Amino acid sequence: MTLLITVFAAVICTALWYFKLHNRELLFGRLCLMYWGAALMWTVDAVFEYIELEAEYFTPAAKDMLNDAFLGLAVVALGLVIWLFMLLIKDPKNVLRNALSRSFSKK
């Protein structure tokens, strides 16, 4: 489930980047790379878990699937938080800088 969620996030992010948001200022490519890296990590994890469990790998318990789903959503959310933090630091459109300068100039 974790693998599926991160792959879906990576595919959606890559499609958005390719068709709409290929502007380098928004660092959207870095978000895509984070999600593809997570998907690659979960793929390697799935391969090794399949080697260990063999046929049992395809019949997970509902509790395990729910835990994996929460972990996948947490990974996607963490990727978004990191991307937003990088975007705030870079501030490509000077939105934060202008807001802070207006707030300090009023005082």
Biotite code that builds the C-alpha atoms (Angstrom):
import biotite.structure as struc

atoms = struc.array([
    struc.Atom([0.000, 0.000, 0.000], chain_id="A", res_id=1, res_name="MET", atom_name="CA", element="C"),
    struc.Atom([2.866, 2.357, 0.784], chain_id="A", res_id=2, res_name="THR", atom_name="CA", element="C"),
    struc.Atom([4.408, 1.626, -2.579], chain_id="A", res_id=3, res_name="LEU", atom_name="CA", element="C"),
    struc.Atom([1.139, 2.289, -4.405], chain_id="A", res_id=4, res_name="LEU", atom_name="CA", element="C"),
    struc.Atom([0.535, 5.607, -2.657], chain_id="A", res_id=5, res_name="ILE", atom_name="CA", element="C"),
    struc.Atom([4.041, 6.908, -3.331], chain_id="A", res_id=6, res_name="THR", atom_name="CA", element="C"),
    struc.Atom([3.964, 5.745, -6.961], chain_id="A", res_id=7, res_name="VAL", atom_name="CA", element="C"),
    struc.Atom([0.606, 7.477, -7.484], chain_id="A", res_id=8, res_name="PHE", atom_name="CA", element="C"),
    struc.Atom([1.996, 10.653, -5.896], chain_id="A", res_id=9, res_name="ALA", atom_name="CA", element="C"),
    struc.Atom([5.103, 10.448, -8.089], chain_id="A", res_id=10, res_name="ALA", atom_name="CA", element="C"),
    struc.Atom([3.105, 9.885, -11.279], chain_id="A", res_id=11, res_name="VAL", atom_name="CA", element="C"),
    struc.Atom([0.656, 12.703, -10.519], chain_id="A", res_id=12, res_name="ILE", atom_name="CA", element="C"),
    struc.Atom([3.481, 15.051, -9.554], chain_id="A", res_id=13, res_name="CYS", atom_name="CA", element="C"),
    struc.Atom([5.446, 14.192, -12.693], chain_id="A", res_id=14, res_name="THR", atom_name="CA", element="C"),
    struc.Atom([2.395, 14.671, -14.927], chain_id="A", res_id=15, res_name="ALA", atom_name="CA", element="C"),
    struc.Atom([1.714, 18.075, -13.359], chain_id="A", res_id=16, res_name="LEU", atom_name="CA", element="C"),
    struc.Atom([5.358, 19.031, -13.781], chain_id="A", res_id=17, res_name="TRP", atom_name="CA", element="C"),
    struc.Atom([5.462, 17.892, -17.395], chain_id="A", res_id=18, res_name="TYR", atom_name="CA", element="C"),
    struc.Atom([2.235, 19.498, -18.549], chain_id="A", res_id=19, res_name="PHE", atom_name="CA", element="C"),
    struc.Atom([1.903, 22.592, -16.364], chain_id="A", res_id=20, res_name="LYS", atom_name="CA", element="C"),
    struc.Atom([4.484, 23.336, -13.715], chain_id="A", res_id=21, res_name="LEU", atom_name="CA", element="C"),
    struc.Atom([7.827, 22.936, -15.468], chain_id="A", res_id=22, res_name="HIS", atom_name="CA", element="C"),
    struc.Atom([8.828, 26.388, -14.192], chain_id="A", res_id=23, res_name="ASN", atom_name="CA", element="C"),
    struc.Atom([12.166, 25.941, -12.429], chain_id="A", res_id=24, res_name="ARG", atom_name="CA", element="C"),
    struc.Atom([11.415, 28.680, -9.904], chain_id="A", res_id=25, res_name="GLU", atom_name="CA", element="C"),
    struc.Atom([8.784, 26.576, -8.120], chain_id="A", res_id=26, res_name="LEU", atom_name="CA", element="C"),
    struc.Atom([11.178, 23.639, -7.510], chain_id="A", res_id=27, res_name="LEU", atom_name="CA", element="C"),
    struc.Atom([8.456, 21.219, -8.578], chain_id="A", res_id=28, res_name="PHE", atom_name="CA", element="C"),
    struc.Atom([11.033, 18.896, -10.116], chain_id="A", res_id=29, res_name="GLY", atom_name="CA", element="C"),
    struc.Atom([12.563, 18.367, -6.677], chain_id="A", res_id=30, res_name="ARG", atom_name="CA", element="C"),
    struc.Atom([9.198, 17.266, -5.324], chain_id="A", res_id=31, res_name="LEU", atom_name="CA", element="C"),
    struc.Atom([8.937, 14.757, -8.181], chain_id="A", res_id=32, res_name="CYS", atom_name="CA", element="C"),
    struc.Atom([12.413, 13.448, -7.400], chain_id="A", res_id=33, res_name="LEU", atom_name="CA", element="C"),
    struc.Atom([11.540, 13.046, -3.718], chain_id="A", res_id=34, res_name="MET", atom_name="CA", element="C"),
    struc.Atom([8.460, 10.996, -4.580], chain_id="A", res_id=35, res_name="TYR", atom_name="CA", element="C"),
    struc.Atom([10.287, 8.867, -7.158], chain_id="A", res_id=36, res_name="TRP", atom_name="CA", element="C"),
    struc.Atom([13.053, 8.245, -4.609], chain_id="A", res_id=37, res_name="GLY", atom_name="CA", element="C"),
    struc.Atom([10.475, 7.126, -2.054], chain_id="A", res_id=38, res_name="ALA", atom_name="CA", element="C"),
    struc.Atom([8.809, 4.893, -4.657], chain_id="A", res_id=39, res_name="ALA", atom_name="CA", element="C"),
    struc.Atom([12.178, 3.318, -5.490], chain_id="A", res_id=40, res_name="LEU", atom_name="CA", element="C"),
    struc.Atom([12.864, 2.752, -1.786], chain_id="A", res_id=41, res_name="MET", atom_name="CA", element="C"),
    struc.Atom([9.489, 1.048, -1.272], chain_id="A", res_id=42, res_name="TRP", atom_name="CA", element="C"),
    struc.Atom([10.036, -1.048, -4.412], chain_id="A", res_id=43, res_name="THR", atom_name="CA", element="C"),
    struc.Atom([13.303, -2.412, -3.017], chain_id="A", res_id=44, res_name="VAL", atom_name="CA", element="C"),
    struc.Atom([11.547, -3.033, 0.304], chain_id="A", res_id=45, res_name="ASP", atom_name="CA", element="C"),
    struc.Atom([8.737, -4.923, -1.477], chain_id="A", res_id=46, res_name="ALA", atom_name="CA", element="C"),
    struc.Atom([11.206, -7.098, -3.386], chain_id="A", res_id=47, res_name="VAL", atom_name="CA", element="C"),
    struc.Atom([13.064, -8.104, -0.230], chain_id="A", res_id=48, res_name="PHE", atom_name="CA", element="C"),
    struc.Atom([9.807, -8.688, 1.646], chain_id="A", res_id=49, res_name="GLU", atom_name="CA", element="C"),
    struc.Atom([8.583, -10.904, -1.199], chain_id="A", res_id=50, res_name="TYR", atom_name="CA", element="C"),
    struc.Atom([11.837, -12.879, -1.085], chain_id="A", res_id=51, res_name="ILE", atom_name="CA", element="C"),
    struc.Atom([11.323, -13.386, 2.645], chain_id="A", res_id=52, res_name="GLU", atom_name="CA", element="C"),
    struc.Atom([7.576, -14.157, 2.708], chain_id="A", res_id=53, res_name="LEU", atom_name="CA", element="C"),
    struc.Atom([7.009, -15.593, -0.796], chain_id="A", res_id=54, res_name="GLU", atom_name="CA", element="C"),
    struc.Atom([3.283, -16.372, -1.315], chain_id="A", res_id=55, res_name="ALA", atom_name="CA", element="C"),
    struc.Atom([2.248, -14.847, 2.018], chain_id="A", res_id=56, res_name="GLU", atom_name="CA", element="C"),
    struc.Atom([3.293, -11.451, 0.647], chain_id="A", res_id=57, res_name="TYR", atom_name="CA", element="C"),
    struc.Atom([0.102, -11.282, -1.437], chain_id="A", res_id=58, res_name="PHE", atom_name="CA", element="C"),
    struc.Atom([-2.260, -11.910, 1.509], chain_id="A", res_id=59, res_name="THR", atom_name="CA", element="C"),
    struc.Atom([-1.561, -9.156, 4.027], chain_id="A", res_id=60, res_name="PRO", atom_name="CA", element="C"),
    struc.Atom([-3.754, -8.610, 7.053], chain_id="A", res_id=61, res_name="ALA", atom_name="CA", element="C"),
    struc.Atom([-6.138, -5.669, 7.052], chain_id="A", res_id=62, res_name="ALA", atom_name="CA", element="C"),
    struc.Atom([-4.275, -4.112, 9.983], chain_id="A", res_id=63, res_name="LYS", atom_name="CA", element="C"),
    struc.Atom([-0.989, -4.242, 8.056], chain_id="A", res_id=64, res_name="ASP", atom_name="CA", element="C"),
    struc.Atom([-2.593, -2.660, 5.007], chain_id="A", res_id=65, res_name="MET", atom_name="CA", element="C"),
    struc.Atom([-4.030, 0.156, 7.111], chain_id="A", res_id=66, res_name="LEU", atom_name="CA", element="C"),
    struc.Atom([-0.644, 0.794, 8.734], chain_id="A", res_id=67, res_name="ASN", atom_name="CA", element="C"),
    struc.Atom([1.006, 0.829, 5.309], chain_id="A", res_id=68, res_name="ASP", atom_name="CA", element="C"),
    struc.Atom([-1.609, 3.257, 4.001], chain_id="A", res_id=69, res_name="ALA", atom_name="CA", element="C"),
    struc.Atom([-1.003, 5.640, 6.903], chain_id="A", res_id=70, res_name="PHE", atom_name="CA", element="C"),
    struc.Atom([2.745, 5.380, 6.344], chain_id="A", res_id=71, res_name="LEU", atom_name="CA", element="C"),
    struc.Atom([2.320, 6.118, 2.635], chain_id="A", res_id=72, res_name="GLY", atom_name="CA", element="C"),
    struc.Atom([0.172, 9.159, 3.344], chain_id="A", res_id=73, res_name="LEU", atom_name="CA", element="C"),
    struc.Atom([2.702, 10.344, 5.917], chain_id="A", res_id=74, res_name="ALA", atom_name="CA", element="C"),
    struc.Atom([5.516, 10.037, 3.371], chain_id="A", res_id=75, res_name="VAL", atom_name="CA", element="C"),
    struc.Atom([3.533, 12.049, 0.822], chain_id="A", res_id=76, res_name="VAL", atom_name="CA", element="C"),
    struc.Atom([2.699, 14.706, 3.436], chain_id="A", res_id=77, res_name="ALA", atom_name="CA", element="C"),
    struc.Atom([6.321, 14.894, 4.593], chain_id="A", res_id=78, res_name="LEU", atom_name="CA", element="C"),
    struc.Atom([7.451, 15.352, 0.999], chain_id="A", res_id=79, res_name="GLY", atom_name="CA", element="C"),
    struc.Atom([5.006, 18.243, 0.615], chain_id="A", res_id=80, res_name="LEU", atom_name="CA", element="C"),
    struc.Atom([6.193, 19.845, 3.864], chain_id="A", res_id=81, res_name="VAL", atom_name="CA", element="C"),
    struc.Atom([9.846, 19.605, 2.809], chain_id="A", res_id=82, res_name="ILE", atom_name="CA", element="C"),
    struc.Atom([9.001, 21.037, -0.626], chain_id="A", res_id=83, res_name="TRP", atom_name="CA", element="C"),
    struc.Atom([7.064, 23.941, 0.913], chain_id="A", res_id=84, res_name="LEU", atom_name="CA", element="C"),
    struc.Atom([9.932, 24.624, 3.305], chain_id="A", res_id=85, res_name="PHE", atom_name="CA", element="C"),
    struc.Atom([12.397, 24.729, 0.379], chain_id="A", res_id=86, res_name="MET", atom_name="CA", element="C"),
    struc.Atom([10.008, 27.010, -1.490], chain_id="A", res_id=87, res_name="LEU", atom_name="CA", element="C"),
    struc.Atom([9.718, 29.388, 1.462], chain_id="A", res_id=88, res_name="LEU", atom_name="CA", element="C"),
    struc.Atom([13.489, 29.550, 1.823], chain_id="A", res_id=89, res_name="ILE", atom_name="CA", element="C"),
    struc.Atom([14.070, 30.245, -1.869], chain_id="A", res_id=90, res_name="LYS", atom_name="CA", element="C"),
    struc.Atom([11.023, 32.573, -2.154], chain_id="A", res_id=91, res_name="ASP", atom_name="CA", element="C"),
    struc.Atom([11.171, 32.761, -5.975], chain_id="A", res_id=92, res_name="PRO", atom_name="CA", element="C"),
    struc.Atom([8.407, 35.352, -6.382], chain_id="A", res_id=93, res_name="LYS", atom_name="CA", element="C"),
    struc.Atom([9.506, 37.427, -3.355], chain_id="A", res_id=94, res_name="ASN", atom_name="CA", element="C"),
    struc.Atom([6.100, 37.014, -1.729], chain_id="A", res_id=95, res_name="VAL", atom_name="CA", element="C"),
    struc.Atom([7.472, 36.395, 1.749], chain_id="A", res_id=96, res_name="LEU", atom_name="CA", element="C"),
    struc.Atom([10.096, 39.133, 1.452], chain_id="A", res_id=97, res_name="ARG", atom_name="CA", element="C"),
    struc.Atom([7.510, 41.688, 0.321], chain_id="A", res_id=98, res_name="ASN", atom_name="CA", element="C"),
    struc.Atom([5.088, 40.715, 3.086], chain_id="A", res_id=99, res_name="ALA", atom_name="CA", element="C"),
    struc.Atom([7.799, 41.031, 5.720], chain_id="A", res_id=100, res_name="LEU", atom_name="CA", element="C"),
    struc.Atom([9.016, 44.362, 4.375], chain_id="A", res_id=101, res_name="SER", atom_name="CA", element="C"),
    struc.Atom([5.441, 45.734, 4.401], chain_id="A", res_id=102, res_name="ARG", atom_name="CA", element="C"),
    struc.Atom([4.915, 44.515, 7.946], chain_id="A", res_id=103, res_name="SER", atom_name="CA", element="C"),
    struc.Atom([8.159, 46.136, 9.164], chain_id="A", res_id=104, res_name="PHE", atom_name="CA", element="C"),
    struc.Atom([7.581, 49.379, 7.262], chain_id="A", res_id=105, res_name="SER", atom_name="CA", element="C"),
    struc.Atom([4.202, 49.899, 9.012], chain_id="A", res_id=106, res_name="LYS", atom_name="CA", element="C"),
    struc.Atom([5.860, 49.947, 12.441], chain_id="A", res_id=107, res_name="LYS", atom_name="CA", element="C"),
])
